[in-house]
Amino acid sequence: VAKLKETGLLILPAGWLRQMISRDTSVEADDSGHCVLLVLSEDPAKAGSFFLSVVNTGEGLQYHPVRASSDSPNPGLPLRQVPLILSDVQISRLNSSGFWYMLYRQLLYPNSNNGPKQVYGTLLPFINQRPLCANFSKEPKDWVLQQSVPLGGDSSCAICMQHAIHFSLIASGMKPNDAAWSAVRIRQAFVTSIKEALDTQGTSP
């Protein structure tokens, strides 16, 4: 929270794990976990108030508002609001060590009971003292983004990171059309990194 006062915006990792995977286990082992990203930003219209936005691309999206796409080539395709935006979050709640402990406990202590139910059903309503549905349609103008659910999943969390960066630019004041170009820049960076890795691998010692 102290860092937030300097930057005005923070991106934080969150999520849950259900199984502990040791280093000796196959790399293909499934920890039954999932990663989400939290974007914490100040409310410029209300001093001492914050937005907590949940960027998710998989398990837990059933808690995000849904609507049907009206665009081709897939009219009727379900779209989920990403991120889910909680408004009017007070500094006293952000300073609650109990909230952050319970949130990160799901990552630090894998358990079969971990999952989106506790995050969305208990912790998020606590942070601004209202049920999730009470936050719908109260988002700032241009902040609501509708995204399709990745058909192939998002095990690398790359799509989640892309959505988080896109939204953070909008929350920082950039126009949505300009922020949308961030996806192109990120993909260019990925391609450049892959090319450099392949060039290095092909170089003889």
MARMAR-184334 format. One record per residue: residue number from 0; residue in three letters; x, y, z of N, C-alpha, C, CB in turn. Coordinates in steps of 0.1 Angstrom, whole numbers, padded with zeros to 4 digits, m for minus. Glycine has a CB too. Example, Ala and Ser with C-alpha at 12.3 -4.5 7.8 and 13.67 -1.06 7.14 Angstrom:
// MARMAR-184334
{drenmar 0 "ALA" {0132 m0057 0078} {0123 m0045 0078} {0132 m0033 0078} {0113 m0045 0090}}
{drenmar 1 "SER" {0128 m0022 0071} {0137 m0011 0071} {0129 0000 0079} {0141 m0006 0057}}
// end
This chain:
// MARMAR-184334
{drenmar 0 "VAL" {0008 m0012 0000} {0000 0000 0000} {0009 0013 0000} {m0009 0000 0012}}
{drenmar 1 "ALA" {0020 0012 0007} {0029 0023 0008} {0035 0026 m0006} {0040 0021 0018}}
{drenmar 2 "LYS" {0038 0015 m0013} {0043 0016 m0027} {0033 0022 m0036} {0048 0003 m0032}}
{drenmar 3 "LEU" {0020 0019 m0034} {0009 0024 m0042} {0008 0039 m0042} {m0004 0018 m0038}}
{drenmar 4 "LYS" {0011 0045 m0030} {0011 0059 m0029} {0021 0066 m0038} {0013 0064 m0015}}
{drenmar 5 "GLU" {0032 0059 m0041} {0043 0064 m0050} {0039 0062 m0065} {0056 0057 m0047}}
{drenmar 6 "THR" {0033 0051 m0068} {0031 0047 m0082} {0017 0050 m0087} {0035 0033 m0084}}
{drenmar 7 "GLY" {0007 0049 m0078} {m0007 0051 m0082} {m0013 0039 m0087} {m0007 0062 m0093}}
{drenmar 8 "LEU" {m0005 0028 m0090} {m0011 0016 m0095} {m0001 0004 m0092} {m0013 0017 m0111}}
{drenmar 9 "LEU" {m0006 m0007 m0089} {0002 m0019 m0086} {m0005 m0031 m0093} {0004 m0022 m0071}}
{drenmar 10 "ILE" {0003 m0040 m0098} {m0001 m0053 m0103} {0004 m0064 m0094} {0003 m0056 m0118}}
{drenmar 11 "LEU" {m0005 m0072 m0088} {m0001 m0082 m0078} {m0005 m0096 m0082} {m0007 m0078 m0064}}
{drenmar 12 "PRO" {0003 m0106 m0080} {m0001 m0120 m0083} {m0010 m0125 m0072} {0012 m0129 m0085}}
{drenmar 13 "ALA" {m0019 m0134 m0076} {m0027 m0141 m0067} {m0031 m0154 m0073} {m0040 m0133 m0062}}
{drenmar 14 "GLY" {m0040 m0162 m0066} {m0044 m0175 m0072} {m0045 m0185 m0061} {m0035 m0179 m0083}}
{drenmar 15 "TRP" {m0044 m0198 m0065} {m0045 m0209 m0056} {m0038 m0221 m0061} {m0060 m0212 m0053}}
{drenmar 16 "LEU" {m0034 m0230 m0052} {m0028 m0243 m0055} {m0035 m0253 m0046} {m0012 m0243 m0051}}
{drenmar 17 "ARG" {m0037 m0265 m0052} {m0044 m0276 m0045} {m0034 m0288 m0042} {m0055 m0281 m0054}}
{drenmar 18 "GLN" {m0023 m0288 m0049} {m0014 m0299 m0047} {0001 m0294 m0047} {m0015 m0310 m0057}}
{drenmar 19 "MET" {0009 m0300 m0038} {0023 m0296 m0038} {0031 m0305 m0048} {0029 m0298 m0023}}
{drenmar 20 "ILE" {0038 m0298 m0057} {0046 m0305 m0067} {0061 m0304 m0063} {0043 m0300 m0081}}
{drenmar 21 "SER" {0068 m0315 m0061} {0082 m0314 m0057} {0090 m0313 m0070} {0086 m0326 m0049}}
{drenmar 22 "ARG" {0103 m0309 m0068} {0112 m0308 m0079} {0115 m0321 m0086} {0125 m0301 m0074}}
{drenmar 23 "ASP" {0113 m0332 m0078} {0116 m0345 m0084} {0104 m0351 m0092} {0119 m0355 m0073}}
{drenmar 24 "THR" {0093 m0343 m0092} {0081 m0348 m0099} {0082 m0344 m0114} {0068 m0342 m0093}}
{drenmar 25 "SER" {0075 m0352 m0122} {0075 m0349 m0136} {0071 m0334 m0139} {0066 m0359 m0144}}
{drenmar 26 "VAL" {0077 m0328 m0149} {0073 m0314 m0152} {0059 m0313 m0157} {0083 m0309 m0163}}
{drenmar 27 "GLU" {0053 m0325 m0161} {0040 m0325 m0166} {0029 m0326 m0155} {0038 m0335 m0176}}
{drenmar 28 "ALA" {0034 m0327 m0143} {0025 m0329 m0131} {0016 m0317 m0130} {0033 m0332 m0118}}
{drenmar 29 "ASP" {0004 m0319 m0126} {m0006 m0308 m0124} {m0008 m0305 m0110} {m0020 m0312 m0131}}
{drenmar 30 "ASP" {m0006 m0292 m0106} {m0008 m0288 m0092} {m0022 m0284 m0090} {0002 m0277 m0088}}
{drenmar 31 "SER" {m0031 m0285 m0100} {m0045 m0281 m0099} {m0046 m0267 m0094} {m0052 m0290 m0089}}
{drenmar 32 "GLY" {m0037 m0258 m0098} {m0037 m0244 m0094} {m0041 m0235 m0105} {m0023 m0240 m0089}}
{drenmar 33 "HIS" {m0042 m0223 m0102} {m0046 m0212 m0112} {m0040 m0199 m0107} {m0061 m0212 m0113}}
{drenmar 34 "CYS" {m0036 m0191 m0117} {m0031 m0178 m0114} {m0040 m0167 m0119} {m0017 m0176 m0121}}
{drenmar 35 "VAL" {m0042 m0157 m0110} {m0049 m0145 m0114} {m0040 m0133 m0111} {m0063 m0143 m0107}}
{drenmar 36 "LEU" {m0043 m0121 m0116} {m0036 m0109 m0113} {m0045 m0098 m0108} {m0029 m0104 m0126}}
{drenmar 37 "LEU" {m0041 m0091 m0098} {m0049 m0081 m0092} {m0042 m0067 m0096} {m0049 m0082 m0076}}
{drenmar 38 "VAL" {m0051 m0058 m0100} {m0046 m0044 m0103} {m0052 m0035 m0093} {m0050 m0040 m0118}}
{drenmar 39 "LEU" {m0044 m0029 m0085} {m0048 m0020 m0074} {m0045 m0006 m0079} {m0041 m0024 m0061}}
{drenmar 40 "SER" {m0055 0003 m0079} {m0053 0016 m0084} {m0061 0026 m0076} {m0057 0017 m0099}}
{drenmar 41 "GLU" {m0056 0038 m0075} {m0063 0049 m0068} {m0075 0054 m0075} {m0054 0061 m0064}}
{drenmar 42 "ASP" {m0085 0058 m0068} {m0097 0064 m0074} {m0095 0079 m0075} {m0110 0061 m0066}}
{drenmar 43 "PRO" {m0092 0085 m0087} {m0089 0099 m0088} {m0101 0108 m0084} {m0085 0102 m0102}}
{drenmar 44 "ALA" {m0113 0103 m0084} {m0124 0111 m0080} {m0128 0111 m0065} {m0136 0106 m0088}}
{drenmar 45 "LYS" {m0121 0102 m0058} {m0124 0101 m0043} {m0112 0098 m0035} {m0135 0089 m0041}}
{drenmar 46 "ALA" {m0107 0108 m0028} {m0095 0107 m0020} {m0096 0095 m0010} {m0092 0120 m0013}}
{drenmar 47 "GLY" {m0086 0087 m0009} {m0086 0077 0001} {m0093 0064 m0004} {m0091 0081 0014}}
{drenmar 48 "SER" {m0098 0064 m0016} {m0106 0053 m0021} {m0098 0046 m0033} {m0120 0057 m0026}}
{drenmar 49 "PHE" {m0100 0033 m0034} {m0092 0026 m0044} {m0101 0016 m0052} {m0081 0018 m0037}}
{drenmar 50 "PHE" {m0096 0012 m0063} {m0102 0001 m0071} {m0093 m0011 m0070} {m0104 0006 m0086}}
{drenmar 51 "LEU" {m0100 m0023 m0068} {m0092 m0035 m0069} {m0099 m0043 m0080} {m0093 m0043 m0055}}
{drenmar 52 "SER" {m0091 m0046 m0091} {m0096 m0052 m0103} {m0089 m0066 m0104} {m0093 m0044 m0115}}
{drenmar 53 "VAL" {m0098 m0076 m0107} {m0093 m0090 m0108} {m0092 m0094 m0122} {m0103 m0099 m0100}}
{drenmar 54 "VAL" {m0080 m0097 m0127} {m0078 m0102 m0141} {m0077 m0117 m0141} {m0066 m0096 m0147}}
{drenmar 55 "ASN" {m0086 m0124 m0147} {m0087 m0138 m0147} {m0089 m0143 m0161} {m0097 m0144 m0137}}
{drenmar 56 "THR" {m0083 m0155 m0165} {m0086 m0161 m0178} {m0089 m0175 m0177} {m0073 m0159 m0187}}
{drenmar 57 "GLY" {m0094 m0180 m0166} {m0098 m0194 m0165} {m0107 m0197 m0153} {m0085 m0202 m0163}}
{drenmar 58 "GLU" {m0103 m0206 m0144} {m0111 m0210 m0133} {m0115 m0198 m0125} {m0104 m0220 m0125}}
{drenmar 59 "GLY" {m0128 m0196 m0122} {m0132 m0185 m0114} {m0140 m0174 m0123} {m0121 m0178 m0107}}
{drenmar 60 "LEU" {m0139 m0176 m0136} {m0146 m0166 m0145} {m0161 m0167 m0143} {m0142 m0169 m0159}}
{drenmar 61 "GLN" {m0166 m0178 m0137} {m0180 m0179 m0136} {m0185 m0168 m0126} {m0184 m0192 m0130}}
{drenmar 62 "TYR" {m0176 m0161 m0119} {m0180 m0150 m0110} {m0180 m0137 m0117} {m0171 m0150 m0098}}
{drenmar 63 "HIS" {m0175 m0136 m0129} {m0174 m0124 m0137} {m0187 m0122 m0145} {m0162 m0124 m0146}}
{drenmar 64 "PRO" {m0192 m0110 m0147} {m0204 m0107 m0155} {m0202 m0113 m0169} {m0207 m0092 m0156}}
{drenmar 65 "VAL" {m0212 m0118 m0175} {m0212 m0124 m0188} {m0222 m0117 m0197} {m0215 m0139 m0187}}
{drenmar 66 "ARG" {m0219 m0117 m0210} {m0228 m0113 m0221} {m0225 m0120 m0233} {m0228 m0097 m0223}}
{drenmar 67 "ALA" {m0234 m0120 m0243} {m0232 m0127 m0255} {m0226 m0117 m0266} {m0245 m0133 m0261}}
{drenmar 68 "SER" {m0216 m0122 m0273} {m0210 m0114 m0284} {m0220 m0111 m0295} {m0197 m0121 m0289}}
{drenmar 69 "SER" {m0219 m0099 m0300} {m0228 m0096 m0312} {m0219 m0095 m0325} {m0235 m0083 m0309}}
{drenmar 70 "ASP" {m0207 m0098 m0324} {m0197 m0096 m0335} {m0195 m0110 m0342} {m0184 m0091 m0330}}
{drenmar 71 "SER" {m0193 m0109 m0355} {m0189 m0120 m0363} {m0174 m0123 m0360} {m0191 m0118 m0378}}
{drenmar 72 "PRO" {m0169 m0135 m0362} {m0176 m0147 m0368} {m0183 m0156 m0358} {m0166 m0155 m0376}}
{drenmar 73 "ASN" {m0184 m0151 m0346} {m0190 m0160 m0335} {m0201 m0152 m0327} {m0180 m0165 m0326}}
{drenmar 74 "PRO" {m0212 m0148 m0334} {m0222 m0141 m0326} {m0228 m0150 m0316} {m0233 m0135 m0336}}
{drenmar 75 "GLY" {m0231 m0146 m0304} {m0236 m0154 m0294} {m0225 m0160 m0285} {m0244 m0165 m0300}}
{drenmar 76 "LEU" {m0213 m0158 m0289} {m0202 m0164 m0281} {m0202 m0157 m0267} {m0188 m0162 m0288}}
{drenmar 77 "PRO" {m0201 m0165 m0256} {m0201 m0159 m0242} {m0188 m0151 m0240} {m0202 m0170 m0232}}
{drenmar 78 "LEU" {m0190 m0139 m0235} {m0178 m0130 m0232} {m0179 m0127 m0217} {m0179 m0117 m0240}}
{drenmar 79 "ARG" {m0168 m0127 m0210} {m0167 m0124 m0196} {m0160 m0111 m0194} {m0159 m0136 m0189}}
{drenmar 80 "GLN" {m0165 m0104 m0184} {m0159 m0091 m0181} {m0146 m0094 m0174} {m0168 m0082 m0172}}
{drenmar 81 "VAL" {m0135 m0089 m0180} {m0121 m0090 m0175} {m0115 m0077 m0176} {m0113 m0101 m0183}}
{drenmar 82 "PRO" {m0112 m0070 m0165} {m0112 m0076 m0151} {m0126 m0073 m0145} {m0102 m0070 m0143}}
{drenmar 83 "LEU" {m0128 m0080 m0133} {m0139 m0077 m0124} {m0134 m0066 m0115} {m0143 m0090 m0116}}
{drenmar 84 "ILE" {m0141 m0055 m0115} {m0137 m0043 m0108} {m0145 m0040 m0095} {m0138 m0031 m0118}}
{drenmar 85 "LEU" {m0138 m0040 m0084} {m0144 m0036 m0071} {m0140 m0022 m0068} {m0138 m0046 m0060}}
{drenmar 86 "SER" {m0150 m0014 m0066} {m0148 0000 m0063} {m0150 0004 m0048} {m0158 0009 m0071}}
{drenmar 87 "ASP" {m0146 0016 m0045} {m0148 0021 m0031} {m0141 0012 m0021} {m0163 0022 m0028}}
{drenmar 88 "VAL" {m0129 0008 m0024} {m0121 0000 m0014} {m0113 0010 m0005} {m0111 m0009 m0022}}
{drenmar 89 "GLN" {m0115 0009 0008} {m0110 0019 0017} {m0096 0014 0021} {m0119 0020 0029}}
{drenmar 90 "ILE" {m0087 0024 0025} {m0074 0021 0029} {m0073 0012 0041} {m0066 0034 0032}}
{drenmar 91 "SER" {m0083 0013 0050} {m0083 0004 0062} {m0084 m0010 0058} {m0094 0008 0071}}
{drenmar 92 "ARG" {m0092 m0013 0048} {m0093 m0027 0043} {m0080 m0032 0036} {m0105 m0028 0034}}
{drenmar 93 "LEU" {m0074 m0023 0029} {m0061 m0027 0022} {m0050 m0029 0032} {m0057 m0016 0012}}
{drenmar 94 "ASN" {m0051 m0023 0044} {m0041 m0025 0054} {m0044 m0037 0063} {m0040 m0013 0063}}
{drenmar 95 "SER" {m0055 m0044 0060} {m0058 m0056 0068} {m0048 m0068 0065} {m0073 m0060 0065}}
{drenmar 96 "SER" {m0040 m0071 0074} {m0031 m0082 0073} {m0038 m0095 0071} {m0021 m0083 0084}}
{drenmar 97 "GLY" {m0050 m0096 0077} {m0058 m0108 0076} {m0063 m0111 0062} {m0070 m0107 0085}}
{drenmar 98 "PHE" {m0066 m0100 0055} {m0070 m0102 0041} {m0059 m0108 0032} {m0075 m0089 0035}}
{drenmar 99 "TRP" {m0047 m0102 0033} {m0036 m0106 0025} {m0031 m0120 0029} {m0024 m0096 0026}}
{drenmar 100 "TYR" {m0031 m0123 0042} {m0028 m0136 0047} {m0037 m0147 0041} {m0028 m0137 0062}}
{drenmar 101 "MET" {m0050 m0145 0042} {m0059 m0154 0036} {m0058 m0156 0021} {m0073 m0151 0040}}
{drenmar 102 "LEU" {m0055 m0144 0015} {m0054 m0145 0000} {m0041 m0153 m0004} {m0053 m0130 m0005}}
{drenmar 103 "TYR" {m0030 m0150 0002} {m0018 m0157 m0002} {m0016 m0170 0004} {m0006 m0148 0001}}
{drenmar 104 "ARG" {m0024 m0173 0014} {m0024 m0186 0020} {m0027 m0197 0010} {m0033 m0187 0032}}
{drenmar 105 "GLN" {m0036 m0193 0000} {m0040 m0203 m0010} {m0029 m0207 m0020} {m0052 m0198 m0018}}
{drenmar 106 "LEU" {m0018 m0198 m0020} {m0007 m0202 m0028} {0004 m0208 m0020} {m0001 m0189 m0035}}
{drenmar 107 "LEU" {0006 m0204 m0008} {0017 m0209 0001} {0014 m0222 0007} {0020 m0199 0011}}
{drenmar 108 "TYR" {0001 m0225 0009} {m0002 m0238 0015} {m0013 m0245 0007} {m0008 m0235 0030}}
{drenmar 109 "PRO" {m0008 m0253 m0003} {m0017 m0260 m0012} {m0026 m0269 m0004} {m0009 m0269 m0022}}
{drenmar 110 "ASN" {m0039 m0269 m0008} {m0049 m0277 m0002} {m0061 m0279 m0011} {m0055 m0270 0011}}
{drenmar 111 "SER" {m0067 m0291 m0010} {m0077 m0295 m0020} {m0089 m0285 m0019} {m0082 m0309 m0017}}
{drenmar 112 "ASN" {m0091 m0278 m0007} {m0102 m0269 m0006} {m0099 m0255 m0011} {m0105 m0268 0009}}
{drenmar 113 "ASN" {m0087 m0253 m0015} {m0084 m0240 m0021} {m0091 m0238 m0035} {m0069 m0238 m0023}}
{drenmar 114 "GLY" {m0094 m0226 m0038} {m0100 m0223 m0051} {m0107 m0210 m0052} {m0110 m0235 m0054}}
{drenmar 115 "PRO" {m0115 m0208 m0062} {m0121 m0195 m0064} {m0132 m0192 m0055} {m0126 m0194 m0078}}
{drenmar 116 "LYS" {m0138 m0202 m0049} {m0150 m0200 m0040} {m0146 m0191 m0028} {m0155 m0213 m0034}}
{drenmar 117 "GLN" {m0134 m0193 m0022} {m0130 m0185 m0011} {m0126 m0171 m0015} {m0119 m0192 m0003}}
{drenmar 118 "VAL" {m0119 m0170 m0027} {m0114 m0157 m0031} {m0126 m0148 m0035} {m0105 m0159 m0043}}
{drenmar 119 "TYR" {m0135 m0154 m0044} {m0146 m0146 m0049} {m0158 m0145 m0039} {m0151 m0151 m0062}}
{drenmar 120 "GLY" {m0160 m0156 m0032} {m0171 m0156 m0023} {m0169 m0150 m0009} {m0175 m0170 m0021}}
{drenmar 121 "THR" {m0157 m0149 m0005} {m0154 m0144 0009} {m0145 m0132 0009} {m0149 m0155 0017}}
{drenmar 122 "LEU" {m0133 m0134 0003} {m0123 m0123 0004} {m0126 m0111 m0004} {m0110 m0129 m0001}}
{drenmar 123 "LEU" {m0131 m0112 m0016} {m0134 m0100 m0024} {m0146 m0092 m0018} {m0137 m0104 m0038}}
{drenmar 124 "PRO" {m0156 m0099 m0014} {m0167 m0091 m0007} {m0162 m0084 0005} {m0179 m0100 m0004}}
{drenmar 125 "PHE" {m0153 m0090 0012} {m0147 m0084 0024} {m0140 m0071 0021} {m0138 m0093 0032}}
{drenmar 126 "ILE" {m0133 m0070 0010} {m0124 m0059 0008} {m0131 m0046 0006} {m0115 m0062 m0004}}
{drenmar 127 "ASN" {m0144 m0046 0001} {m0152 m0033 0000} {m0165 m0035 0006} {m0153 m0029 m0015}}
{drenmar 128 "GLN" {m0167 m0045 0014} {m0179 m0047 0023} {m0192 m0047 0014} {m0180 m0036 0033}}
{drenmar 129 "ARG" {m0192 m0054 0003} {m0204 m0055 m0005} {m0203 m0068 m0013} {m0206 m0042 m0014}}
{drenmar 130 "PRO" {m0215 m0074 m0016} {m0214 m0086 m0025} {m0209 m0082 m0039} {m0228 m0092 m0026}}
{drenmar 131 "LEU" {m0204 m0093 m0046} {m0198 m0090 m0059} {m0208 m0083 m0068} {m0193 m0103 m0065}}
{drenmar 132 "CYS" {m0220 m0088 m0068} {m0230 m0082 m0078} {m0233 m0067 m0076} {m0243 m0090 m0077}}
{drenmar 133 "ALA" {m0230 m0062 m0064} {m0232 m0048 m0061} {m0222 m0039 m0068} {m0232 m0046 m0046}}
{drenmar 134 "ASN" {m0211 m0046 m0073} {m0201 m0038 m0081} {m0203 m0037 m0095} {m0187 m0044 m0078}}
{drenmar 135 "PHE" {m0212 m0045 m0100} {m0215 m0046 m0115} {m0221 m0033 m0119} {m0224 m0058 m0119}}
{drenmar 136 "SER" {m0217 m0028 m0131} {m0222 m0015 m0137} {m0219 m0003 m0129} {m0237 m0016 m0138}}
{drenmar 137 "LYS" {m0209 m0004 m0120} {m0204 0008 m0113} {m0190 0012 m0117} {m0205 0006 m0098}}
{drenmar 138 "GLU" {m0185 0006 m0127} {m0171 0008 m0131} {m0170 0022 m0138} {m0166 m0003 m0140}}
{drenmar 139 "PRO" {m0158 0028 m0138} {m0155 0040 m0145} {m0158 0038 m0160} {m0141 0045 m0143}}
{drenmar 140 "LYS" {m0161 0049 m0167} {m0163 0048 m0182} {m0151 0043 m0189} {m0167 0062 m0187}}
{drenmar 141 "ASP" {m0153 0034 m0198} {m0142 0028 m0207} {m0134 0017 m0200} {m0133 0039 m0212}}
{drenmar 142 "TRP" {m0137 0014 m0187} {m0129 0004 m0180} {m0134 m0010 m0182} {m0129 0007 m0165}}
{drenmar 143 "VAL" {m0146 m0011 m0186} {m0152 m0025 m0188} {m0147 m0031 m0201} {m0167 m0024 m0187}}
{drenmar 144 "LEU" {m0140 m0042 m0200} {m0135 m0050 m0211} {m0141 m0063 m0212} {m0120 m0050 m0211}}
{drenmar 145 "GLN" {m0147 m0067 m0223} {m0153 m0080 m0225} {m0144 m0089 m0232} {m0167 m0080 m0232}}
{drenmar 146 "GLN" {m0140 m0101 m0227} {m0131 m0110 m0233} {m0136 m0124 m0234} {m0117 m0110 m0225}}
{drenmar 147 "SER" {m0133 m0131 m0245} {m0136 m0145 m0247} {m0127 m0153 m0238} {m0136 m0149 m0262}}
{drenmar 148 "VAL" {m0133 m0165 m0234} {m0125 m0174 m0226} {m0115 m0182 m0235} {m0134 m0184 m0218}}
{drenmar 149 "PRO" {m0102 m0182 m0232} {m0092 m0189 m0240} {m0096 m0203 m0242} {m0078 m0187 m0235}}
{drenmar 150 "LEU" {m0098 m0208 m0254} {m0103 m0222 m0257} {m0092 m0232 m0253} {m0106 m0224 m0271}}
{drenmar 151 "GLY" {m0079 m0228 m0255} {m0068 m0237 m0251} {m0063 m0235 m0237} {m0057 m0235 m0261}}
{drenmar 152 "GLY" {m0070 m0227 m0229} {m0065 m0224 m0216} {m0054 m0214 m0216} {m0060 m0237 m0210}}
{drenmar 153 "ASP" {m0049 m0211 m0204} {m0038 m0201 m0203} {m0028 m0205 m0192} {m0044 m0187 m0199}}
{drenmar 154 "SER" {m0023 m0217 m0194} {m0014 m0223 m0184} {m0001 m0215 m0182} {m0010 m0237 m0188}}
{drenmar 155 "SER" {0003 m0207 m0192} {0015 m0199 m0190} {0012 m0185 m0184} {0022 m0197 m0204}}
{drenmar 156 "CYS" {m0001 m0182 m0183} {m0006 m0169 m0177} {m0002 m0157 m0186} {0001 m0167 m0164}}
{drenmar 157 "ALA" {0002 m0160 m0199} {0006 m0150 m0208} {m0006 m0141 m0212} {0012 m0156 m0221}}
{drenmar 158 "ILE" {m0018 m0147 m0214} {m0029 m0140 m0218} {m0034 m0131 m0206} {m0041 m0149 m0223}}
{drenmar 159 "CYS" {m0033 m0137 m0195} {m0037 m0129 m0182} {m0028 m0117 m0181} {m0036 m0138 m0170}}
{drenmar 160 "MET" {m0015 m0118 m0183} {m0006 m0107 m0182} {m0009 m0097 m0193} {0009 m0112 m0183}}
{drenmar 161 "GLN" {m0013 m0101 m0205} {m0016 m0092 m0215} {m0028 m0084 m0212} {m0018 m0100 m0229}}
{drenmar 162 "HIS" {m0039 m0090 m0207} {m0051 m0083 m0202} {m0048 m0074 m0191} {m0061 m0093 m0198}}
{drenmar 163 "ALA" {m0039 m0078 m0182} {m0036 m0069 m0170} {m0029 m0056 m0175} {m0027 m0076 m0160}}
{drenmar 164 "ILE" {m0019 m0058 m0184} {m0012 m0046 m0189} {m0021 m0037 m0197} {0000 m0051 m0198}}
{drenmar 165 "HIS" {m0030 m0043 m0205} {m0040 m0035 m0213} {m0048 m0027 m0204} {m0048 m0044 m0222}}
{drenmar 166 "PHE" {m0054 m0034 m0193} {m0063 m0027 m0184} {m0055 m0016 m0176} {m0069 m0037 m0175}}
{drenmar 167 "SER" {m0043 m0019 m0172} {m0035 m0010 m0164} {m0033 0003 m0172} {m0022 m0016 m0160}}
{drenmar 168 "LEU" {m0030 0002 m0184} {m0028 0014 m0193} {m0041 0023 m0193} {m0024 0010 m0207}}
{drenmar 169 "ILE" {m0053 0016 m0194} {m0065 0024 m0194} {m0067 0030 m0180} {m0077 0014 m0197}}
{drenmar 170 "ALA" {m0065 0022 m0169} {m0067 0028 m0156} {m0057 0039 m0153} {m0064 0017 m0146}}
{drenmar 171 "SER" {m0046 0040 m0160} {m0036 0050 m0159} {m0040 0063 m0167} {m0022 0046 m0162}}
{drenmar 172 "GLY" {m0050 0062 m0175} {m0055 0074 m0182} {m0053 0073 m0197} {m0047 0085 m0178}}
{drenmar 173 "MET" {m0048 0062 m0202} {m0046 0061 m0217} {m0060 0057 m0223} {m0036 0050 m0220}}
{drenmar 174 "LYS" {m0062 0062 m0235} {m0075 0060 m0242} {m0075 0045 m0246} {m0076 0069 m0255}}
{drenmar 175 "PRO" {m0087 0038 m0246} {m0088 0024 m0249} {m0082 0020 m0262} {m0102 0020 m0248}}
{drenmar 176 "ASN" {m0084 0028 m0273} {m0079 0025 m0286} {m0064 0025 m0286} {m0084 0034 m0296}}
{drenmar 177 "ASP" {m0058 0034 m0278} {m0043 0034 m0278} {m0038 0023 m0269} {m0039 0048 m0272}}
{drenmar 178 "ALA" {m0045 0020 m0258} {m0041 0009 m0249} {m0041 m0005 m0256} {m0049 0009 m0237}}
{drenmar 179 "ALA" {m0050 m0006 m0266} {m0052 m0019 m0273} {m0039 m0022 m0281} {m0064 m0018 m0283}}
{drenmar 180 "TRP" {m0031 m0013 m0284} {m0019 m0015 m0292} {m0009 m0022 m0283} {m0013 m0003 m0297}}
{drenmar 181 "SER" {m0011 m0022 m0270} {m0001 m0029 m0261} {0000 m0044 m0264} {m0006 m0027 m0246}}
{drenmar 182 "ALA" {m0011 m0050 m0269} {m0011 m0064 m0272} {m0001 m0067 m0284} {m0025 m0069 m0276}}
{drenmar 183 "VAL" {m0001 m0058 m0293} {0008 m0059 m0305} {0023 m0058 m0300} {0005 m0049 m0315}}
{drenmar 184 "ARG" {0025 m0048 m0291} {0039 m0046 m0286} {0044 m0058 m0278} {0040 m0033 m0278}}
{drenmar 185 "ILE" {0034 m0064 m0270} {0038 m0075 m0262} {0042 m0087 m0271} {0027 m0079 m0252}}
{drenmar 186 "ARG" {0034 m0090 m0281} {0036 m0101 m0290} {0049 m0099 m0298} {0025 m0103 m0300}}
{drenmar 187 "GLN" {0052 m0086 m0301} {0065 m0083 m0308} {0077 m0087 m0298} {0066 m0069 m0312}}
{drenmar 188 "ALA" {0075 m0083 m0286} {0085 m0086 m0276} {0087 m0101 m0274} {0082 m0080 m0262}}
{drenmar 189 "PHE" {0076 m0109 m0274} {0077 m0123 m0273} {0084 m0129 m0285} {0063 m0130 m0272}}
{drenmar 190 "VAL" {0081 m0125 m0297} {0088 m0130 m0309} {0103 m0127 m0309} {0081 m0124 m0322}}
{drenmar 191 "THR" {0106 m0114 m0304} {0120 m0110 m0303} {0128 m0119 m0294} {0121 m0096 m0299}}
{drenmar 192 "SER" {0121 m0122 m0282} {0128 m0130 m0272} {0130 m0144 m0277} {0119 m0130 m0259}}
{drenmar 193 "ILE" {0120 m0150 m0284} {0121 m0163 m0289} {0132 m0164 m0300} {0107 m0168 m0295}}
{drenmar 194 "LYS" {0132 m0154 m0308} {0143 m0154 m0319} {0157 m0153 m0312} {0141 m0142 m0328}}
{drenmar 195 "GLU" {0158 m0145 m0302} {0171 m0144 m0296} {0175 m0157 m0289} {0171 m0133 m0285}}
{drenmar 196 "ALA" {0165 m0164 m0283} {0168 m0176 m0276} {0172 m0187 m0287} {0156 m0181 m0269}}
{drenmar 197 "LEU" {0165 m0187 m0298} {0169 m0197 m0309} {0182 m0194 m0315} {0158 m0197 m0320}}
{drenmar 198 "ASP" {0185 m0181 m0316} {0199 m0177 m0322} {0210 m0181 m0312} {0199 m0162 m0325}}
{drenmar 199 "THR" {0207 m0179 m0299} {0217 m0183 m0290} {0219 m0198 m0289} {0213 m0178 m0276}}
{drenmar 200 "GLN" {0208 m0206 m0290} {0209 m0220 m0289} {0216 m0226 m0301} {0195 m0226 m0289}}
{drenmar 201 "GLY" {0215 m0219 m0313} {0221 m0224 m0325} {0236 m0220 m0326} {0214 m0220 m0337}}
{drenmar 202 "THR" {0241 m0212 m0317} {0254 m0207 m0318} {0264 m0218 m0312} {0256 m0194 m0310}}
{drenmar 203 "SER" {0274 m0221 m0319} {0284 m0231 m0314} {0293 m0225 m0304} {0293 m0236 m0326}}
{drenmar 204 "PRO" {0297 m0232 m0293} {0305 m0227 m0283} {0319 m0225 m0288} {0306 m0236 m0271}}
// end
